Amino acid sequence: MTRDEAFAKNLELSFEFDRYLLDHPKFAEKIPFEAMVVLLPKYDRELCEYNLKIAKKNYAPGHPVVHIEIAGVKPQKSRLLRPKLKFSENGKNSRKSIPRLKKHLYSKAA
């Protein structure tokens, strides 16, 4: 695993972990102040090993280390509520624009 791949995976994982902490403040309270938090995704052995290696390298004596084992991450879903698709042509709604949009979206030049 390259450093860039690990960075991208850990960026997503840490974002999801932050969201989890916001939704579960009691869990967050259990993490000691100034602790090194090591995220260990059990579904990705390579990233798990990478994170342990980096944690060992960056260990600061006197600071607690907390391993967070993560069983998985649910698929991301949109949070949009009932979006509506409307087209306007010369200030008027027009359903005639839909075929042109499809042609534009699916053309090789787009």
Rosetta blueprint (number, residue, H / E / L):
1 M L
2 T L
3 R H
4 D H
5 E H
6 A H
7 F H
8 A H
9 K H
10 N H
11 L H
12 E H
13 L H
14 S H
15 F H
16 E H
17 F H
18 D H
19 R H
20 Y H
21 L H
22 L H
23 D H
24 H L
25 P H
26 K H
27 F H
28 A H
29 E H
30 K L
31 I L
32 P L
33 F L
34 E L
35 A L
36 M E
37 V E
38 V E
39 L E
40 L E
41 P E
42 K L
43 Y L
44 D L
45 R H
46 E H
47 L H
48 C H
49 E H
50 Y H
51 N H
52 L H
53 K H
54 I H
55 A H
56 K H
57 K H
58 N H
59 Y L
60 A L
61 P L
62 G L
63 H L
64 P L
65 V E
66 V E
67 H E
68 I E
69 E E
70 I E
71 A L
72 G L
73 V L
74 K L
75 P L
76 Q L
77 K L
78 S L
79 R L
80 L L
81 L L
82 R L
83 P L
84 K L
85 L L
86 K L
87 F L
88 S E
89 E E
90 N L
91 G L
92 K E
93 N E
94 S L
95 R L
96 K L
97 S H
98 I H
99 P H
100 R H
101 L H
102 K H
103 K H
104 H H
105 L H
106 Y H
107 S L
108 K L
109 A L
110 A L
